[in-house]
Amino acid sequence: MSLLARPAVAALAARTMQRLSVAMSRRSSGTGSTASWLARLPEYACATRELSIPTSYGPARAVLYLPSDDEGAPPPVHVNFHGGGYVMPQIELDDALCRCLAVEAGVAVLNVDYVVAPQHPFPAAPRQAFEVVRWAAEHGGEQGWDGGRLGVGGQSAGGGLAAAVARQALEEGGPTLALQVLHYPPLDLATPARDKRAAIAKPLLRPWMADVFDNSYIPDPKQRADRLASPANPADTADLTGIAPAFVVTAEYDLLKAEGVAYADRLRTAGALIGHHDVIGADHGYDAGDEDKAREVYPLIAAHVRRALTGRKAS
């Protein structure tokens, strides 16, 4: 057994990764800096402002991306959760995607800085994410968006949180979600990474990474089959009829592709899958380093968001 399979060791590694990430993000320029992430895809430009959203886990910082006001009516709102293995707190990683959604879909986008492990282990993140989405539904009038036209989405771990939010909305009777976007999400933490297979010999996600992330996020392996962490695991057999419509994006070489496909099939059976797109020749997190592929896939996501939240096709 790897040392990183021990929760205390994994937590130490996770905290080290967090410190290194903060140090890199403070650089004024260079790969990994906040400035470099904010400079991506400059053709998508929009106004932003910061918000602090009250939750029972403390205030959640969020960046609000605003579409151009071409109609005067409050726009719909899409809540985005960033990736990072439920450990890395870097909302700037999704800045380019959020700008694209605001510009191309014509919606307000909330990019949320949710609580991360090991400081806040499961189920803190999915529960806080649900509180944020419920707040977005209830406070649109004072914030300038239409909370009655609401979507949720995320990349990697953020996609897992989006799926968990949709599940809680189904179980708790709302809020009503017009769409859930699941972009290369982890949806089966109950199956060890060493038992998963990718289409290439050395995918981006390696077993040691899963040891850090999974043991920090859910230290007790018995909890990893929970439906808010592993909805693609065969142990979850609940009826998903009525869950929010979903657009699922997987990557051909991703270690997580099989669970994304499995969950897409499950959503299709429930009548909730509106689309599944597999990014050919791409691995997990492809969009961070391949702007050409990002420029292909981001507008596709935006088209689904626009159609679901506004009822209009992309122009």
Buried (B, 14 or more C-beta within 10 A) or exposed (E): EBEBBBBEBBBBBBBEBBEEBEEBBEEEEEEBBBBBBEEBBEEBEBEBEEBEBEBEBEEBBBBBBBBEEEEEEBBBBBBBBBBBBBBBBBBBBBBBBBBBBBBBBBBBBBBBBBBBBBBBBBBBBBBBBBBBBBBBBEBBEEBBBBBBBBBBBBBBBBBBBBBBBBBBBBEEEEBEBBBBBBBBBBBBBBBBBEEBEBEEEEBBBEBBBBBBBBBBBBBEBEBBBBBBBBBBBEEBEEEBEEBBBBBBBBBBBBBBBBBBBBBBBBBBEBEBBBBBBBBEEBBBBBBBEBEEBBBBBBBBBBBBBBBBBBEEEBE
